[in-house]
């Protein structure tokens, strides 16, 4: 999965977008590059699965991008479509 765009959810209810740098310690931890968190998503995006398939909408609130982020207690990892990745990166 290295360098693949993914959406990660955590036990602490976090929702994060980024590119896989390291995943050899799954499900305990994953490291993402160019990572952002979703602070709030509006109902029109279709929940966190919609964030992975179509990307955030104008009603969503997305946090600031960081160069690298290590996440713990992973509950799900979803591939992000090319269309959704463009929206996350805009």
N, C-alpha and C positions, 0 to 999 in steps of 0.2 A: 504493500500500500504506500510505499515511500513516495512523497511529493504529490499524492492524490488529495484532491479537495474533499473534505469531509465535514459533517456536522456531528458534534459529540455532545452527548448529554451525560450529566454526572449525578451521583447519588444526592448531591446537594442542590439539585434542581437547576444547575447551570446548563446553558445551551451555548455552544461555541462553534464557530466556523474557523477553518484554517487548513493548512496543508501538512500532511503527515511527515514528520521528520524522523520519529522513532516510535515503533510500536511493539518492540520485543518484550515488553513487560505487561502486555494486555492480560486481563482486564484491569489490572491494578493502576496502570498509568500509561499515558500517551503524551508525546511531545509534538506540538504543532508550531509551524512557522506562519508568519503573517496572520495572526489570530485576532479574532474579534468575538465579543459576546453579544448575545441578543438580550437586551435589558427588558424589552417588552415586544410582543408581537400582537398585531391586530388580528381580529377574527377573519378578515378577508384573505389572509395568507394561508389559512388552512392548518394552523398549528405548526408544531416543530417539523412534522413531515413535509408540510408545504414549504417551510424554509429550506429544506434540502432539495425538493424537486423544482420549485419555481423561484425561490429566493425571497428576500424581504420585500415588503411593499412600502409605500410612502407612509403608511400608518405605523410602521414598526420603529422601534428605537434601538439603534445599534451602537455599541460602545466603540471606543477608540482602538485602532489596530496596534498590536505590539509585535515586535520582531519574532519573539519566541515565547511559548507558554507550555508548561508541563501541567497536565491535569491528572487528578487521582480519582479513584472510585468511579470508574466508567460504567454507565448503564446501557449506553448504545452508541454505535458509530454507524453513520449512514453516508453513503457516497452522495456527493453533491453534483447535480447536473451542470453542464457547461453554462446553460442559461442562468441558473441560480448563482453560480460562481461569479459571473459577470456582475450581477446585481450586488452581491456581497462586496465585491471589489470596487464598486462605483461610489 
